[in-house]
Amino acid sequence: MAVCDVQTGGRGRLGRTWEAPSGKAVLCSLLLKPPRDRSEPELSLVAGVAVAETVERATDLAAQIKWPNDVMLNRRKVAGVLAEVTGEAIALGIGLNVNQRLEELPVDARVQPASLYTIDGVQRERAGVLGDLVAALERSYDLWLEGGLDALYDGLGARDFLRGRKIIINGEVGVGVGIDRAGRFEVEVDGELRLVDSGELLFER
């Protein structure tokens, strides 16, 4: 596992950047070698569950998972996960905003950002948050290895941020049905159910 203190050129999904000032966020990357028959997108959700659990323990507030890879708190994005295939392994990057002030967060983000501090005003020791995150990720990963995404579905489905929300998909407006047990997202558009395997779903706040 690699951990950094500041991030100036980090990557998010779809070529976006992820930046964080020094001493304010938990920023880590892990190299994992799951079985070859496991899909890369599932791992983003596995990590999402672990991050959401970590956020909930740190704040005593309910966190949600925005498919496919964001963790939300009070309808604002506090963390992102990126899983990328590299050789025969998967590089899993996690960024969790902990102590940033409002002016230290991006102003042009597609989803309104926040940090744990901007939500509840509490400054936290990042080492403790990181330790809790690593332990939670180990538990989630082991469950996934044993039983697939189905083994984590209770924690995943209960935190589904997009369920019931108005969603825009390829220019059409629909309603989020939910994350299925294969890690896809189901959307209802004009009475038709559609399964989305990858990409980005816009939502109305």
FIBAVEX-71026 format. One record per residue (C-alpha): x, y, z; residue in three letters. Coordinates in steps of 0.25 Angstrom, whole numbers, plus 2048, in hexadecimal, padded with zeros to 3 digits. Each point is the difference from the previous one (the first is absolute). Example, Ala and Ser with C-alpha at 12.3 -4.5 7.8 and 13.67 -1.06 7.14 Angstrom:
% FIBAVEX-71026
SITE  px  py  pz resn
SITE 831 7EE 81F  ALA
SITE 806 80E 7FE  SER
This chain:
% FIBAVEX-71026
SITE  px  py  pz resn
SITE 800 800 800  MET
SITE 805 80E 7FD  ALA
SITE 7FB 80C 808  VAL
SITE 803 80F 7FC  CYS
SITE 7FE 80D 808  ASP
SITE 7FD 809 7F4  VAL
SITE 7FA 7FD 7F2  GLN
SITE 802 80A 7F5  THR
SITE 7FE 7F7 7F4  GLY
SITE 7F7 7F5 804  GLY
SITE 7F6 7F9 7F7  ARG
SITE 7F2 7FF 801  GLY
SITE 7F6 7F9 7F7  ARG
SITE 7FE 804 7F1  LEU
SITE 80E 807 800  GLY
SITE 7FC 80A 80B  ARG
SITE 80B 805 80A  THR
SITE 7FF 7FE 80F  TRP
SITE 808 80A 809  GLU
SITE 802 801 80F  ALA
SITE 808 80A 808  PRO
SITE 80B 7FB 809  SER
SITE 7FC 7FA 80D  GLY
SITE 7F1 800 7FE  LYS
SITE 7FB 7F3 7F9  ALA
SITE 802 7F1 801  VAL
SITE 806 7FC 7F2  LEU
SITE 805 7F2 7FE  CYS
SITE 802 7F6 7F5  SER
SITE 800 7F1 801  LEU
SITE 804 7F5 7F6  LEU
SITE 7F7 7F4 800  LEU
SITE 7FF 7F3 7F9  LYS
SITE 7F2 7FA 801  PRO
SITE 7FC 7F4 7F8  PRO
SITE 800 803 7F1  ARG
SITE 7F1 7FD 7FF  ASP
SITE 7FC 80C 809  ARG
SITE 7FD 80D 7F9  SER
SITE 807 80D 802  GLU
SITE 7F4 808 803  PRO
SITE 7FC 7F7 80B  GLU
SITE 80C 804 808  LEU
SITE 7FD 80F 7FF  SER
SITE 7F3 7FC 808  LEU
SITE 807 7F7 809  VAL
SITE 809 80C 804  ALA
SITE 7F4 809 800  GLY
SITE 7FA 7F8 80B  VAL
SITE 80C 800 808  ALA
SITE 802 80F 7FF  VAL
SITE 7F1 803 803  ALA
SITE 802 7F7 80D  GLU
SITE 80C 808 804  THR
SITE 7F9 80D 7FD  VAL
SITE 7F4 7FC 809  GLU
SITE 809 7FC 80C  ARG
SITE 808 80D 7FF  ALA
SITE 7F4 809 7FF  THR
SITE 7F4 7F8 806  ASP
SITE 7F8 804 7F3  LEU
SITE 7FB 7F7 7F6  ALA
SITE 808 800 7F3  ALA
SITE 7FB 7FB 7F2  GLN
SITE 807 7FB 7F4  ILE
SITE 7FD 806 7F2  LYS
SITE 802 7F6 7F6  TRP
SITE 80A 7FD 7FB  PRO
SITE 80B 805 809  ASN
SITE 7FD 80C 809  ASP
SITE 7FD 801 80E  VAL
SITE 7F6 80B 805  MET
SITE 7FD 807 80D  LEU
SITE 7F4 809 801  ASN
SITE 7FF 800 7F1  ARG
SITE 80E 804 7FE  ARG
SITE 80C 7F8 7FA  LYS
SITE 80A 7FE 80B  VAL
SITE 808 7F4 7FA  ALA
SITE 803 7FA 7F2  GLY
SITE 805 7F2 7FC  VAL
SITE 807 7FC 7F3  LEU
SITE 803 7F2 7FC  ALA
SITE 809 7FE 7F4  GLU
SITE 806 7F4 7FA  VAL
SITE 80F 800 800  THR
SITE 807 7F3 7FA  GLY
SITE 7FA 7F4 808  GLU
SITE 7FC 809 80C  ALA
SITE 7F6 80B 803  ILE
SITE 805 80D 805  ALA
SITE 7F5 805 80A  LEU
SITE 801 80F 804  GLY
SITE 7F8 807 80B  ILE
SITE 7FF 80E 803  GLY
SITE 7F8 804 80D  LEU
SITE 7FF 80F 803  ASN
SITE 802 802 80F  VAL
SITE 805 80D 805  ASN
SITE 7FE 80A 7F4  GLN
SITE 7F9 80D 802  ARG
SITE 7F6 804 7F6  LEU
SITE 80A 809 7F8  GLU
SITE 809 7F4 7FF  GLU
SITE 7F6 7F8 7F8  LEU
SITE 7FE 801 7F1  PRO
SITE 7F6 80A 7FB  VAL
SITE 7FD 7FA 7F2  ASP
SITE 7FD 7F1 805  ALA
SITE 7F5 7F9 7F9  ARG
SITE 7FB 7FB 80D  VAL
SITE 800 80A 80C  GLN
SITE 80C 7FD 808  PRO
SITE 802 800 80F  ALA
SITE 80A 7FB 80B  SER
SITE 7FC 7FA 80D  LEU
SITE 804 80D 806  TYR
SITE 7F7 808 7F8  THR
SITE 7F5 7F7 804  ILE
SITE 801 800 80F  ASP
SITE 80C 80A 803  GLY
SITE 808 7F5 807  VAL
SITE 80F 7FF 7FD  GLN
SITE 805 7F2 800  ARG
SITE 80D 7F9 800  GLU
SITE 802 7FA 7F3  ARG
SITE 808 7F4 804  ALA
SITE 7F4 7FA 808  GLY
SITE 7F7 802 7F5  VAL
SITE 80A 7F9 7F7  LEU
SITE 802 7F5 809  GLY
SITE 7F1 7FE 801  ASP
SITE 7FE 800 7F1  LEU
SITE 80B 7F6 7FE  VAL
SITE 7F9 7F6 80A  ALA
SITE 7F3 803 7FA  ALA
SITE 805 7FD 7F2  LEU
SITE 806 7F3 804  GLU
SITE 7F3 7FB 805  ARG
SITE 7F8 805 7F4  SER
SITE 80B 7FA 7F7  TYR
SITE 800 7F2 807  ASP
SITE 7F1 7FF 800  LEU
SITE 800 803 7F1  TRP
SITE 80A 7F6 7FD  LEU
SITE 7F8 7F6 807  GLU
SITE 7F2 803 7FB  GLY
SITE 801 80B 7F6  GLY
SITE 7F8 80D 800  LEU
SITE 7F4 7F8 805  ASP
SITE 808 7FF 80E  ALA
SITE 800 80F 801  LEU
SITE 7F3 803 7FA  TYR
SITE 7F9 803 80D  ASP
SITE 80A 80B 803  GLY
SITE 800 805 7F1  LEU
SITE 7F1 800 7FD  GLY
SITE 7FD 807 80D  ALA
SITE 809 80C 7FD  ARG
SITE 7FC 801 7F1  ASP
SITE 800 80F 7FE  PHE
SITE 7FA 800 7F2  LEU
SITE 7F4 7F7 803  ARG
SITE 7F3 808 7FE  GLY
SITE 807 80C 7FA  ARG
SITE 7FD 807 7F3  LYS
SITE 80C 7FC 7F7  ILE
SITE 804 804 7F2  ILE
SITE 806 7F5 7F8  ILE
SITE 805 803 7F1  ASN
SITE 7F7 80D 800  GLY
SITE 7F4 7F8 805  GLU
SITE 7F9 802 80E  VAL
SITE 7FD 7F4 808  GLY
SITE 7FF 7FC 80E  VAL
SITE 80B 7F8 808  GLY
SITE 7FB 7F2 804  VAL
SITE 80D 7FB 806  GLY
SITE 80D 7F9 800  ILE
SITE 7FE 7F1 7FC  ASP
SITE 808 7F4 806  ARG
SITE 809 800 7F4  ALA
SITE 804 80F 803  GLY
SITE 7F9 806 7F5  ARG
SITE 7F6 80B 801  PHE
SITE 7F1 7FF 7FC  GLU
SITE 7F9 80C 7FB  VAL
SITE 7F1 801 7FC  GLU
SITE 7FE 809 7F3  VAL
SITE 7F2 801 7FB  ASP
SITE 7FC 7F3 807  GLY
SITE 80C 7F9 7FA  GLU
SITE 80A 7FA 809  LEU
SITE 80F 802 7FC  ARG
SITE 80C 7FA 806  LEU
SITE 80D 809 800  VAL
SITE 80D 7F9 800  ASP
SITE 809 80C 800  SER
SITE 801 80F 7FE  GLY
SITE 7FA 80C 808  GLU
SITE 7F1 803 804  LEU
SITE 7FD 80E 803  LEU
SITE 7F5 803 80A  PHE
SITE 7F7 80B 805  GLU
SITE 803 805 80E  ARG
